[in-house]
Every structure is written in C-alpha cells, then in structure tokens.
Amino acid sequence: MIRTGYATREGTALDNADSASVYVLSDGTVGAAVIDGIGHGPHTSRTAPLLAETAARYSAHRGPLPGLLAAALLVADEGPDGEEADAVAVAARVDATGSHVAWVGDCRAYGWNGQTLTLHTTDHTMGEWVRTRLDGPPIEISRPYDSWVRLSLSTATVATTHETDIPDPVLILVSDGVHDQVPADTLTALARAHADDPQTLATALVTAATTDHTGYRDDATAIVLTLPAHQHHA
C-alpha cells in the first residue's frame, strides 16, 4: 500500500494560491498533483483546487503528462474578463513499481532513498536557463531571474511538459514556497527524520518555510508518497 500525506500553508500575501490533491484507484495506484497559482486573487484561489483535482485523477488513470495537459485545458483560455488563472505544477503517477513525474514551471519533485535527497526536476525559470546556458554565472547574477517562470499550465504542450521516472521509494512534490524558503540541508534533515511518516513529513516541510528579508513568505505546499519498499525497510 502506498501511503500518502499532504499539507498546504497560506503565505503572507492575500489568499492561498496553492493546492494539492491525491487520488487513489481501486488497484492502489496513486495520482498526485501540486498546483502553484501564479499571482493571487479570486480566480486563482478558486481555480487551483480544480486544477489539482483534475491533474491528480487523470494522472492516476493515464499518467502525469495527460494529467497536467488535462488541467491545462481548464486555463488555456483567458476567459471573458481576460483574467483567468494560470499556474505551474508537478504531477505524479505512483504504483508499487515506482513513480513517474511530469512538471511545468518551478514546482519540484524530490526523491529520498533512505540516505540522500535527490532533486529530479529542473525548474522552468529564466534563472535556471541563465545558469545552464551561460556556463554557471555567479549566483548573484542568476538568482533575481528565478522568479521569472518561462513555462506555465496555460501554454503547456507535450513538448514543453517534462517527464522523468523516479526510482526512490519516497517521492516528495513541492511548490516553490517550500524549496525557495527552506534551505537544502533542512529539507534533507526533515526527510531523514520523517520519511517513514508521509503526513508528518509533508506538514514539517510546509511549516519549515520562513519569511525572507522583506517579511514575505510564499504559499507552501507538499505531497509525500511512500512506496511499499520504503515501508518494508523503515
């Protein structure tokens, strides 16, 4: 049995634009999705849970790529007022054999193998593009561009939605409110301490997010899925 846990925590700006959903099929296959709405406001906070539910259910049945593309159709048009929501996302299909993940934007998927926390996704941001294209410029040059998301759900296609298999027995999906505001060594320490309890780990991850120097803290969301292999060894 795949065990799951998820948590979300509203940030300091208006309402929560994040959402998470987990859906379990009759055979135990799990679909999961983390949605990070772009901006705030009634469109985003209302639509984010719908995007998460759609992506999770489709991912369980068809895989995370169809899951994200199905959710993308819900926001592919700007709407009559030109203000339809947009978001970035990560989704997964998990069964007893492992995890398959797809993402667009800067939501992330990590894997924990019992010793090491591994980032398995690459942010679709201008900051990441600068670092990979310019042969590793100083971090102070590229960091301001990390908030510039190059890809989002509203324009997602098969070609721009990236996929990967994750072999680790613990899968962690997070919005940038976690990975941007929780140091990497803290993420690792939390995984080491709580990997055998997915709900406790998800809660700890979103709770660990701290405010920046301006007092701002983003919405933070996490889903943790523990495969039977880890449960056996825990």
C-alpha positions as CSV (number, residue, x, y, z in Angstrom):
1,M,0.0,0.0,0.0
2,I,1.3,3.4,-1.0
3,R,1.0,5.8,2.0
4,T,0.4,9.5,1.3
5,G,0.4,12.8,3.1
6,Y,-0.1,16.4,2.0
7,A,-0.2,19.8,3.5
8,T,-0.5,23.4,2.4
9,R,0.2,26.6,4.3
10,E,-1.0,30.1,3.3
11,G,1.7,32.7,2.9
12,T,1.7,36.3,3.8
13,A,0.1,37.7,0.6
14,L,-3.7,37.5,0.3
15,D,-5.2,34.0,0.0
16,N,-3.7,30.7,-0.7
17,A,-3.0,30.2,-4.4
18,D,-1.5,26.7,-3.9
19,S,-3.4,23.5,-3.9
20,A,-2.7,19.8,-3.7
21,S,-4.7,16.6,-4.5
22,V,-4.2,12.9,-4.1
23,Y,-6.4,10.3,-5.8
24,V,-6.2,6.5,-5.3
25,L,-7.5,4.0,-7.8
26,S,-9.1,0.7,-6.8
27,D,-5.9,-1.2,-7.5
28,G,-3.9,1.2,-5.2
29,T,-2.3,3.3,-8.0
30,V,-2.0,6.9,-6.8
31,G,-2.2,10.1,-8.8
32,A,-1.0,13.3,-7.1
33,A,-0.6,16.9,-8.1
34,V,0.7,20.1,-6.6
35,I,-0.5,23.4,-8.2
36,D,1.1,26.7,-7.6
37,G,-1.1,29.5,-8.9
38,I,0.6,32.5,-10.5
39,G,-0.4,35.6,-8.5
40,H,-3.3,35.8,-6.1
41,G,-7.0,36.7,-6.3
42,P,-10.4,35.1,-6.6
43,H,-9.7,33.4,-10.0
44,T,-6.5,31.8,-8.8
45,S,-7.6,30.6,-5.3
46,R,-10.9,29.3,-6.8
47,T,-9.3,27.5,-9.7
48,A,-6.2,26.0,-8.1
49,P,-8.1,23.2,-6.3
50,L,-9.9,22.3,-9.5
51,L,-6.6,22.1,-11.4
52,A,-5.1,19.9,-8.7
53,E,-8.1,17.5,-8.6
54,T,-8.2,17.2,-12.4
55,A,-4.4,16.6,-12.6
56,A,-4.4,14.0,-9.8
57,R,-7.3,12.0,-11.2
58,Y,-6.1,12.0,-14.8
59,S,-2.6,11.2,-13.6
60,A,-3.8,8.1,-11.7
61,H,-5.5,6.8,-14.8
62,R,-3.3,7.9,-17.7
63,G,-0.1,9.2,-16.3
64,P,1.2,12.7,-15.2
65,L,1.7,14.1,-18.7
66,P,-2.0,13.6,-19.7
67,G,-2.9,14.8,-16.1
68,L,-1.2,18.1,-16.5
69,L,-2.4,18.6,-20.0
70,A,-6.0,17.9,-19.0
71,A,-5.6,20.5,-16.2
72,A,-4.0,22.9,-18.7
73,L,-7.2,22.9,-20.8
74,L,-9.1,24.4,-17.9
75,V,-6.9,27.6,-18.1
76,A,-5.9,27.6,-21.8
77,D,-8.3,30.5,-22.5
78,E,-8.0,33.8,-20.7
79,G,-11.8,33.9,-20.1
80,P,-14.4,36.6,-20.8
81,D,-12.7,39.1,-18.5
82,G,-9.2,38.3,-19.6
83,E,-8.2,37.3,-16.1
84,E,-8.4,33.5,-16.0
85,A,-6.0,31.9,-13.6
86,D,-2.6,30.4,-14.5
87,A,-0.3,28.1,-12.6
88,V,2.7,25.9,-12.5
89,A,2.5,22.3,-11.5
90,V,4.0,18.9,-10.8
91,A,2.1,15.7,-11.0
92,A,2.9,12.0,-10.5
93,R,1.5,8.5,-11.0
94,V,2.8,6.1,-8.4
95,D,2.3,2.3,-8.1
96,A,4.2,-0.5,-6.5
97,T,6.9,-0.4,-9.3
98,G,7.8,3.2,-8.8
99,S,7.0,6.8,-9.7
100,H,6.6,8.7,-13.0
101,V,6.5,12.5,-12.7
102,A,5.7,15.4,-15.1
103,W,6.1,19.1,-14.4
104,V,5.8,22.6,-15.9
105,G,7.3,25.6,-14.2
106,D,9.1,25.6,-10.9
107,C,7.2,23.1,-8.8
108,R,9.7,20.3,-7.9
109,A,9.9,16.5,-7.3
110,Y,12.5,15.1,-4.9
111,G,13.3,11.5,-4.1
112,W,14.6,10.1,-0.8
113,N,16.4,6.8,-0.9
114,G,17.0,6.5,2.8
115,Q,20.3,8.3,2.7
116,T,20.2,11.1,0.0
117,L,17.6,13.6,-1.0
118,T,17.8,14.0,-4.8
119,L,16.2,16.7,-6.9
120,H,14.8,15.0,-10.0
121,T,13.3,18.0,-11.8
122,T,14.7,21.2,-13.4
123,D,13.0,24.5,-12.8
124,H,11.5,26.1,-15.9
125,T,12.7,29.6,-14.9
126,M,14.9,32.2,-16.5
127,G,17.3,31.9,-13.6
128,E,17.8,28.2,-14.4
129,W,18.1,29.0,-18.1
130,V,20.8,31.5,-17.4
131,R,22.8,29.1,-15.3
132,T,22.7,26.3,-17.8
133,R,23.2,28.4,-20.9
134,L,26.0,30.7,-19.6
135,D,28.1,28.0,-18.0
136,G,27.3,28.8,-14.4
137,P,27.4,32.5,-13.9
138,P,27.7,33.8,-10.3
139,I,24.6,33.0,-8.3
140,E,24.0,36.7,-7.6
141,I,23.6,37.3,-11.3
142,S,21.1,34.5,-12.0
143,R,19.1,34.5,-8.7
144,P,17.0,37.5,-9.5
145,Y,15.6,35.7,-12.5
146,D,14.4,32.7,-10.5
147,S,11.0,34.3,-10.1
148,W,10.6,34.6,-13.9
149,V,8.7,31.4,-14.9
150,R,9.3,30.5,-18.5
151,L,6.5,27.8,-18.8
152,S,3.1,27.6,-17.2
153,L,0.0,25.4,-17.5
154,S,-1.9,27.8,-19.7
155,T,0.5,27.2,-22.6
156,A,1.7,23.7,-21.7
157,T,2.2,21.2,-24.5
158,V,3.5,17.7,-24.9
159,A,6.9,19.2,-25.9
160,T,7.2,21.7,-23.0
161,T,5.9,19.5,-20.2
162,H,8.9,17.5,-19.0
163,E,8.8,13.9,-17.6
164,T,11.0,11.6,-15.6
165,D,11.0,8.3,-13.7
166,I,12.0,8.4,-10.0
167,P,13.4,5.2,-8.5
168,D,13.5,6.4,-4.9
169,P,10.9,4.8,-2.5
170,V,9.9,8.2,-1.1
171,L,8.6,10.8,-3.5
172,I,8.2,14.5,-2.4
173,L,6.3,17.0,-4.5
174,V,6.5,20.7,-3.5
175,S,5.7,24.2,-4.6
176,D,8.4,26.8,-4.6
177,G,7.1,28.2,-1.3
178,V,8.9,25.1,0.1
179,H,12.1,24.8,-1.9
180,D,12.7,28.6,-2.2
181,Q,12.3,29.2,1.5
182,V,13.6,26.1,3.2
183,P,17.4,25.5,3.0
184,A,18.5,22.3,1.2
185,D,20.2,20.9,4.3
186,T,16.9,21.4,6.2
187,L,15.0,19.6,3.5
188,T,17.4,16.7,3.8
189,A,17.2,16.7,7.6
190,L,13.4,16.6,7.6
191,A,13.4,13.8,5.0
192,R,15.8,11.8,7.2
193,A,13.7,12.4,10.3
194,H,10.2,11.8,8.9
195,A,10.4,9.7,5.7
196,D,8.5,6.8,7.4
197,D,5.5,9.1,8.1
198,P,4.4,10.9,5.0
199,Q,1.9,13.1,6.7
200,T,4.3,14.3,9.3
201,L,6.9,15.0,6.7
202,A,4.5,17.0,4.5
203,T,3.5,19.0,7.5
204,A,7.1,19.6,8.5
205,L,8.1,20.8,5.1
206,V,5.5,23.5,4.8
207,T,5.9,24.5,8.4
208,A,9.7,25.0,7.9
209,A,9.2,27.7,5.3
210,T,10.4,31.0,6.7
211,T,9.9,34.7,5.7
212,D,12.6,36.5,3.6
213,H,14.3,39.7,4.5
214,T,11.2,41.7,3.5
215,G,8.9,39.7,5.7
216,Y,7.3,37.9,2.7
217,R,6.6,34.2,2.9
218,D,5.1,32.3,-0.1
219,D,2.3,29.8,0.0
220,A,3.9,26.4,0.7
221,T,2.5,23.0,-0.4
222,A,3.9,19.5,-0.2
223,I,2.8,15.9,-1.0
224,V,4.8,12.9,0.2
225,L,4.2,9.4,-1.1
226,T,5.9,6.4,0.5
227,L,6.2,3.2,-1.6
228,P,6.0,-0.3,-0.1
229,A,9.8,-0.8,-0.5
230,H,10.5,2.0,2.0
231,Q,7.8,0.9,4.4
232,H,9.4,-2.6,4.4
233,H,12.8,-1.2,5.3
234,A,11.6,1.6,7.7
